[in-house]
Amino acid sequence: MTIRLTLDPRLRKDNTNTILIKIGDGRNYRKKLSTPLKIEKRFWDDKKERVKNTYKNSRILNKELDELNAKIRIALDKYSAKQFTRQQVVSYVSGKTDFDTVDGYIETVIKNSREKPTYIDYRTTINSLKKHTGYSKDRPLLFHEVNFNLLSNFKLKSKENGMSATAYNSYLTKIRTVMNDAYDKGYIFDKFTFDRRLKRAVKPKIIKTASPDQIFKGIEKVKSIYDFQAIGFWILMFGLRGMYPADVVDISISHLFPKENQDIMDEENQDIMDDVTYILHTRSKTSESANVDLVIRVDEILWYLINTLKKSIVYTHLPKKPQIIPHIEDILKIFDYNPSKEYTLHQNTWDVYKKKVKRLTGLSYNKARKTFDTIAMELSVPETVRRVLLGHADPSMLAHYGNTQSERFQEQVEEAHKSVLKDFKVKEMVEKLLFKLDGLDMPYWILEEWKQKDDEIILSDEELKKWYREEAGTPQLKDLLKKEEKKGIYKFVENTLSDMDTKTRKMVKLDKWKDTPWKYKG
């Protein structure tokens, strides 16, 4: 493709000629575009494509031509890189764009270059702008219409309509981001800035956090396995230092973080350790930011919670959504999908739990993070340690000169984490929640690890024989066997003293998941 500037041979009434943009691409593509610039032919240097210095206003016109040539070079580069089509080249150098509406730009460029949550967020922002300024939702908003007057109206109407200052300012920032993304990619030609007067003043906000009592009262209301999961996820997000739902989905066995003298799993890569382990996690919300990765301590009680939540999700979701059930050997992974790429699935999955946890406790999942930080502050945890606990980049000089990964500093972070969990009574919460689930008549294998912890189930072979002799004939055990057999969870067999060791153990302790009626992928 070639692009050059030349004069229109047709003479105007004022004896000037219009400066044209001539575009050629191969033998069959020729296009001429008029510019608003005009000059007498005798002052035009066709070889240099500039106005001769003998013309009195040559400096002014040549400055305009320099800007036009800069656009031409950009258009040619983008066309060579296959970022522009022929028509986009024409639109660009003529000062127009194929994406002359903000809506169109979001539905094409933004949609194809951003993750789905971000695309939806920007689309919602523009719809809100149109709603509050009187535009029809179906009427596209032109780029040039996004100006000071429109945003001034948005500021006024958003306040009148009850939108918070924080929400309005957030929308304003997103509008600027979309506009400047279009500018950076060459679809509009003026960098977008807005006057500071367009922002609304934000009053100091009182941060409402959760109390342990709210969680304990919520646990008392648990009547189903879905209620258990809803509160269990809230406690897990708090216990893992303020995670969000997308973080819970993201954690997996690949996040296990080896530390000195730590034995995480047995030889078969199956069993979780009895004491403490660590995971290395990048928060989903800031995976592309400068925020630091989190080395998170996972103690025994959180392991039991993760394990039970994982198994409970199998019980509730496998029949209808088998695609989101992770591989059995991934001891950390509760769900198997990508929250960003499968945004609708993510929203639908968590909307159920958001409503339930709100009904049971009056809390949102976001409160887990705010509550964790507030308690750390109340316990006089230093700000730098608090920022590392939450995975925030430290804006202080420490970010440049301090080693937040040193052993001594990490010990402070770990001790602070333990103190927050203790102060919020997380261990007592998990135990109460698991006992509550145990009373809901759930299949034994969901609470298997928890029951093993209390030595309620794991017995030696000799103890099994004794237990079988003493209990096998009791009405209570017969009722239990009948009930479990009806559920189809266990494979019950006729037990004899000769083969009792293996068969009874199958009844009492499942070999992980394979004796369930469900087949795992992988």
VOGU-3710 file (C-alpha; in Angstrom, 3 decimals, decimal comma):
1> mtirltldpr> 0,000/0,000/0,000  1,133/3,520/-0,843  -0,252/6,810/0,408  0,836/10,226/-0,830  -0,364/13,812/-0,841  -1,103/15,594/-4,090  -3,267/18,390/-5,544  -6,692/17,985/-7,044  -6,248/19,135/-10,684  -9,619/20,852/-10,580
11> lrkdntntil> -9,330/24,573/-9,925  -11,587/26,104/-7,324  -13,336/29,471/-7,715  -10,742/31,086/-5,445  -7,941/29,818/-7,738  -6,777/27,230/-5,194  -6,556/23,463/-5,421  -7,631/21,022/-2,730  -4,875/18,868/-1,228  -5,806/15,205/-1,715
21> ikigdgrnyr> -4,748/11,932/-0,074  -4,136/9,289/-2,744  -4,212/5,665/-1,569  -3,126/2,765/-3,750  -2,940/-0,937/-2,972  -2,132/-3,243/-5,855  -3,520/-2,778/-9,334  -7,187/-2,679/-8,507  -7,448/-0,436/-5,460  -7,268/3,340/-5,843
31> kklstplkie> -8,881/5,929/-3,604  -8,740/9,719/-3,330  -9,693/11,545/-0,154  -10,241/15,267/0,124  -8,690/17,245/2,945  -9,816/20,665/4,225  -6,452/22,080/3,129  -6,202/24,246/-0,024  -3,296/25,956/-1,777  -2,485/27,639/-5,078
41> krfwddkker> -0,692/25,248/-7,416  2,339/27,537/-7,755  3,030/27,207/-4,013  2,834/23,379/-3,950  5,978/21,181/-4,001  4,641/17,891/-5,378  7,932/16,043/-4,860  8,258/16,968/-1,177  4,475/16,953/-0,679  4,727/20,266/1,156
51> vkntyknsri> 3,848/23,941/0,762  6,729/26,060/-0,484  8,284/28,514/1,913  7,448/31,361/-0,462  3,825/31,092/0,610  3,142/33,504/3,486  1,290/30,933/5,656  3,498/27,998/4,739  4,447/27,294/8,365  0,803/26,883/9,407
61> lnkeldelna> -0,134/24,623/6,487  3,022/22,527/6,730  2,331/21,897/10,406  -1,080/20,512/9,395  0,608/18,415/6,714  3,157/17,068/9,228  0,319/15,839/11,461  -1,399/14,290/8,447  1,815/12,528/7,405  2,215/11,187/10,932
71> kirialdkys> -1,240/9,607/10,648  -0,335/8,205/7,248  2,777/6,516/8,652  0,777/5,007/11,506  -1,914/3,784/9,086  0,687/2,144/6,839  2,378/0,464/9,809  -0,912/-0,862/11,132  -1,918/-2,083/7,679  1,429/-3,866/7,269
81> akqftrqqvv> 0,949/-5,483/10,672  -2,591/-6,522/9,602  -4,091/-4,448/12,391  -5,976/-2,248/9,890  -8,118/-3,152/6,919  -8,168/-0,921/3,825  -11,320/0,763/5,065  -9,795/1,390/8,481  -6,818/3,032/6,775  -9,222/5,283/4,868
91> syvsgktdfd> -11,147/6,123/8,035  -7,990/6,786/10,006  -6,200/9,116/7,603  -9,414/10,991/6,813  -10,025/11,684/10,500  -12,932/9,284/10,837  -13,178/5,767/12,225  -15,171/2,607/11,567  -15,781/2,553/15,310  -17,396/5,954/15,496
101> tvdgyietvi> -19,565/4,892/18,454  -18,425/3,984/21,925  -20,911/1,100/21,952  -19,476/-0,325/18,748  -15,945/-0,047/20,052  -16,804/-1,892/23,260  -18,665/-4,621/21,359  -15,713/-5,205/19,040  -12,263/-4,108/20,162  -12,859/-4,231/23,937
111> knsrekptyi> -14,788/-7,492/23,743  -12,011/-9,143/21,753  -9,110/-7,793/23,785  -10,310/-7,973/27,399  -11,484/-10,705/29,689  -15,258/-11,072/29,842  -15,747/-9,495/33,309  -13,897/-6,367/32,157  -15,876/-6,177/28,908  -19,169/-6,490/30,799
121> dyrttinslk> -18,018/-3,852/33,297  -17,277/-1,332/30,512  -20,550/-2,095/28,738  -22,449/-1,546/31,992  -20,618/1,761/32,480  -21,681/3,158/29,099  -25,254/1,979/29,618  -25,315/3,756/32,974  -23,968/6,933/31,369  -26,738/6,830/28,757
131> khtgyskdrp> -29,417/6,018/31,308  -28,619/8,962/33,572  -28,167/11,454/30,719  -31,395/10,661/28,882  -29,996/8,609/26,000  -31,976/5,627/24,785  -30,211/2,369/25,585  -30,532/1,380/21,918  -29,119/4,651/20,640  -25,334/4,351/20,066
141> llfhevnfnl> -23,179/6,958/21,776  -20,769/8,689/19,404  -17,182/9,219/20,508  -17,346/12,971/19,946  -20,435/13,192/22,148  -18,441/12,142/25,209  -17,406/15,624/26,251  -17,437/17,970/29,221  -21,108/18,886/28,788  -22,290/15,271/28,701
151> lsnfklkske> -20,195/14,288/31,720  -21,315/17,374/33,654  -24,882/16,239/33,084  -23,928/12,723/34,175  -22,480/14,124/37,389  -25,633/16,094/38,160  -28,144/13,369/37,246  -26,234/10,564/38,969  -26,394/12,499/42,223  -30,088/13,323/41,783
161> ngmsatayns> -30,840/9,662/41,044  -29,098/8,430/44,184  -25,906/6,985/42,740  -23,088/7,036/45,292  -20,101/9,285/44,668  -17,811/6,261/44,756  -19,790/4,465/42,039  -19,969/7,609/39,896  -16,216/8,256/40,146  -15,557/4,619/39,265
171> yltkirtvmn> -17,727/4,947/36,143  -15,908/8,153/35,208  -12,548/6,385/35,412  -13,808/3,531/33,243  -15,145/5,962/30,629  -11,700/7,555/30,454  -10,101/4,111/30,151  -12,322/3,147/27,189  -11,762/6,469/25,422  -8,004/6,355/25,832
181> daydkgyifd> -7,887/2,726/24,765  -9,505/3,858/21,514  -6,966/6,689/21,293  -3,982/4,391/21,938  -5,176/2,014/19,203  -5,691/4,845/16,747  -9,476/4,714/16,449  -9,939/8,240/17,739  -7,399/10,966/17,377  -7,519/13,060/20,526
191> kftfdrrlkr> -6,361/11,883/23,929  -9,247/11,990/26,372  -8,912/14,013/29,539  -11,559/15,308/31,899  -11,663/18,271/34,209  -11,261/17,484/37,892  -14,488/19,353/38,496  -16,297/16,379/37,003  -15,444/14,222/40,009  -17,764/14,039/42,982
201> avkpkiikta> -16,515/14,418/46,533  -16,505/11,154/48,460  -17,434/11,314/52,120  -15,369/9,226/54,544  -16,937/5,795/54,584  -17,567/3,754/57,706  -16,440/0,252/56,842  -18,858/-2,318/58,205  -17,228/-5,604/59,077  -18,370/-8,968/60,389
211> spdqifkgie> -18,311/-10,305/63,913  -17,768/-13,940/64,956  -21,250/-13,895/66,450  -22,798/-13,305/63,019  -21,097/-16,414/61,656  -21,994/-18,579/64,655  -25,650/-17,500/64,435  -25,569/-18,230/60,715  -24,245/-21,729/61,383  -27,191/-22,351/63,709
221> kvksiydfqa> -29,515/-21,651/60,769  -27,837/-24,185/58,460  -30,481/-26,636/57,228  -29,012/-27,946/53,980  -25,694/-28,808/52,407  -25,974/-25,638/50,303  -26,261/-23,582/53,489  -23,150/-25,368/54,750  -21,258/-24,535/51,558  -22,327/-20,872/51,603
231> igfwilmfgl> -21,001/-20,258/55,126  -18,044/-22,594/54,608  -16,871/-20,519/51,655  -17,153/-17,306/53,698  -14,996/-18,779/56,471  -12,515/-20,130/53,911  -12,167/-16,741/52,208  -11,539/-15,141/55,583  -9,150/-17,888/56,680  -7,102/-17,564/53,478
241> rgmypadvvd> -6,508/-13,872/54,164  -9,390/-12,232/52,356  -9,903/-14,157/49,147  -12,757/-13,573/46,709  -14,846/-16,303/45,005  -12,610/-16,236/41,919  -9,587/-16,899/44,174  -11,284/-19,928/45,718  -11,894/-21,291/42,224  -8,317/-20,594/41,201
251> isishlfpke> -6,370/-22,332/43,983  -5,062/-25,778/43,106  -2,366/-28,300/43,975  0,049/-26,376/41,746  -0,060/-23,590/44,356  1,536/-25,717/47,073  4,559/-23,830/48,310  7,391/-25,947/49,751  8,927/-24,772/52,995  11,782/-26,216/54,995
261> nqdimdeenq> 11,061/-29,414/56,990  7,573/-29,650/55,541  6,148/-32,972/54,410  3,008/-32,117/52,488  1,783/-35,379/50,983  2,411/-39,091/51,097  3,992/-41,133/48,323  0,728/-41,546/46,438  0,219/-37,773/46,380  -3,114/-38,273/48,086
271> dimddvtyil> -3,189/-37,386/51,754  -2,984/-33,923/53,192  -0,583/-33,289/55,991  -1,743/-33,210/59,590  -0,169/-29,944/60,664  0,494/-26,926/58,419  1,379/-26,275/54,804  1,589/-23,217/52,535  0,217/-22,134/49,185  1,596/-19,497/46,826
281> htrsktsesa> -1,293/-17,542/45,365  -1,730/-14,560/43,045  -5,014/-12,798/43,660  -7,322/-13,137/40,660  -8,392/-9,497/40,873  -4,820/-8,198/40,557  -3,055/-10,941/38,596  -1,685/-8,380/36,123  -0,828/-5,693/38,669  2,270/-5,032/40,726
291> nvdlvirvde> 0,690/-6,527/43,828  2,676/-9,193/45,599  1,990/-12,929/45,599  0,652/-14,343/48,835  2,397/-17,132/50,713  -0,578/-18,341/52,734  -0,422/-20,582/55,767  -3,029/-23,364/55,657  -3,386/-25,049/59,019  -5,122/-28,302/59,835
301> ilwylintlk> -8,570/-26,845/60,437  -8,564/-25,066/57,055  -7,439/-28,276/55,370  -10,461/-30,067/56,797  -12,722/-27,260/55,596  -11,245/-27,352/52,076  -11,485/-31,145/51,966  -15,108/-31,189/53,105  -16,148/-28,361/50,772  -14,493/-30,182/47,873
311> ksivythlpk> -16,392/-33,399/48,599  -19,654/-31,567/49,221  -19,373/-29,881/45,810  -19,025/-33,329/44,243  -22,209/-34,390/46,018  -24,240/-31,341/44,951  -22,814/-30,444/41,531  -21,618/-33,595/39,814  -25,073/-34,779/38,670  -25,912/-31,460/36,955
321> kpqiiphied> -22,547/-29,781/36,310  -19,937/-32,549/35,979  -17,700/-30,252/33,911  -16,828/-28,124/36,953  -15,695/-31,034/39,153  -11,871/-31,137/39,421  -9,597/-34,148/39,318  -9,640/-36,184/42,518  -5,885/-35,929/43,049  -5,951/-32,132/43,180
331> ilkifdynps> -6,444/-31,863/46,922  -6,838/-28,072/46,856  -9,081/-27,534/43,851  -12,780/-27,215/44,632  -14,061/-26,114/41,213  -12,633/-26,726/37,752  -13,328/-23,788/35,439  -11,812/-20,435/34,506  -13,738/-17,556/36,158  -12,654/-15,044/33,507
341> keytlhqntw> -13,271/-17,133/30,416  -16,415/-18,786/31,789  -17,830/-15,691/33,406  -21,516/-16,600/33,122  -20,904/-20,014/34,675  -18,945/-18,346/37,471  -21,707/-15,824/38,154  -24,451/-18,440/38,127  -22,482/-20,753/40,418  -21,749/-18,116/43,041
351> dvykkkvkrl> -25,035/-16,192/42,910  -26,638/-19,081/44,802  -24,071/-18,880/47,593  -24,097/-15,076/47,746  -27,839/-15,087/48,383  -27,624/-17,869/50,949  -24,755/-16,371/52,938  -26,572/-13,021/52,970  -29,735/-14,673/54,269  -27,905/-16,712/56,901
361> tglsynkark> -25,424/-14,130/58,182  -26,368/-10,768/56,674  -22,884/-10,636/55,105  -21,380/-10,526/51,623  -18,265/-12,407/50,590  -16,427/-9,092/50,153  -16,856/-8,542/53,899  -14,494/-11,451/54,597  -11,567/-9,463/53,211  -12,522/-6,195/54,916
371> tfdtiamels> -13,066/-7,992/58,205  -9,694/-9,731/58,030  -7,920/-6,408/57,469  -9,893/-4,659/60,217  -9,087/-7,316/62,801  -5,415/-7,188/61,836  -5,528/-3,428/62,401  -7,283/-3,869/65,762  -4,545/-6,314/66,787  -1,945/-3,601/66,051
381> vpetvrrvll> -0,454/-5,475/63,094  1,942/-3,042/61,333  0,609/-1,560/58,101  3,361/-3,104/55,985  2,545/-6,563/57,345  -1,161/-5,955/56,756  -0,520/-5,019/53,152  1,485/-8,188/52,588  -1,232/-10,246/54,286  -3,752/-8,942/51,739
391> ghadpsmlah> -1,354/-9,071/48,790  -1,178/-5,300/48,276  1,899/-3,662/46,805  3,540/-1,490/49,439  3,744/2,128/48,211  6,311/3,081/50,807  10,083/3,066/50,466  9,995/-0,500/51,684  8,668/-1,545/48,299  11,988/-0,427/46,800
401> ygntqserfq> 14,465/-1,194/49,559  12,865/-3,721/51,937  12,839/-7,476/51,488  9,297/-8,592/52,355  10,236/-12,170/51,466  12,911/-12,467/54,161  12,457/-15,253/56,676  12,055/-12,927/59,651  9,474/-10,781/57,879  7,530/-13,832/56,698
411> eqveeahksv> 7,465/-15,060/60,306  5,793/-11,764/61,271  3,248/-12,238/58,484  2,534/-15,800/59,586  2,163/-14,858/63,245  -0,200/-12,030/62,299  -2,263/-14,464/60,217  -2,510/-16,899/63,132  -3,482/-14,095/65,506  -6,317/-12,915/63,263
421> lkdfkvkemv> -7,708/-16,449/62,888  -7,519/-16,992/66,628  -9,179/-13,683/67,433  -12,039/-14,411/65,014  -12,416/-17,957/66,429  -12,033/-19,635/63,041  -11,180/-23,046/64,515  -14,337/-23,057/66,624  -16,387/-21,895/63,620  -15,169/-24,677/61,352
431> ekllfkldgl> -15,697/-27,316/64,028  -19,232/-26,105/64,711  -19,995/-25,970/60,976  -18,691/-29,488/60,374  -20,651/-30,876/63,311  -23,709/-29,115/61,903  -23,170/-30,837/58,561  -22,735/-34,147/60,357  -26,228/-33,708/61,710  -27,770/-33,236/58,268
441> dmpywileew> -27,689/-36,966/57,475  -25,066/-36,604/54,731  -23,137/-39,536/53,192  -20,260/-40,542/55,413  -17,539/-39,984/52,802  -18,163/-36,224/52,748  -16,966/-35,939/56,358  -14,506/-38,825/56,178  -11,331/-36,831/56,842  -12,984/-34,914/59,673
451> kqkddeiils> -14,211/-38,048/61,379  -10,784/-39,637/61,023  -9,338/-36,660/62,827  -11,428/-37,455/65,891  -10,526/-41,161/65,758  -14,187/-41,985/65,342  -13,695/-44,209/62,329  -10,103/-45,311/61,808  -9,546/-48,498/63,766  -6,944/-51,236/63,706
461> deelkkwyre> -7,867/-54,617/62,209  -8,244/-56,147/65,680  -10,442/-53,275/66,776  -12,517/-53,726/63,628  -13,099/-57,358/64,458  -14,113/-56,461/67,986  -16,341/-53,629/66,770  -17,997/-55,897/64,249  -18,663/-58,665/66,816  -20,125/-56,214/69,305
471> eagtpqlkdl> -22,068/-53,949/66,990  -23,016/-55,950/63,882  -26,135/-57,385/65,453  -27,451/-54,221/67,054  -30,624/-52,622/65,665  -28,829/-49,286/65,384  -26,172/-50,673/63,041  -28,719/-52,584/60,985  -30,715/-49,395/60,554  -27,539/-47,563/59,539
481> lkkeekkgiy> -26,643/-50,236/56,990  -30,140/-50,227/55,568  -30,201/-46,436/55,324  -26,788/-46,173/53,678  -27,522/-49,043/51,328  -30,700/-47,290/50,210  -28,707/-44,171/49,389  -26,472/-46,255/47,177  -23,340/-44,725/48,645  -21,616/-47,830/50,018
491> kfventlsdm> -21,181/-51,299/48,635  -22,292/-53,493/51,521  -21,333/-57,142/51,549  -21,966/-60,077/53,805  -19,204/-59,910/56,378  -17,548/-62,991/57,715  -14,710/-63,305/60,178  -12,430/-64,658/57,473  -12,731/-61,737/55,069  -14,008/-59,117/57,460
501> dtktrkmvkl> -10,804/-57,078/57,516  -11,135/-55,845/53,958  -14,902/-55,808/53,567  -15,622/-54,087/56,829  -12,942/-51,515/56,113  -14,629/-50,790/52,806  -17,839/-50,164/54,673  -16,252/-48,026/57,349  -13,581/-46,183/55,414  -13,971/-45,594/51,687
511> dkwkdtpwky> -10,887/-45,894/49,539  -10,957/-42,191/48,745  -13,636/-41,643/46,078  -13,753/-44,788/43,994  -16,477/-46,488/46,023  -18,893/-43,631/45,366  -21,474/-44,123/42,617  -19,839/-41,365/40,564  -16,971/-41,596/38,137  -14,373/-38,881/38,207
521> kg> -12,943/-37,457/35,065  -9,255/-38,148/34,683
//
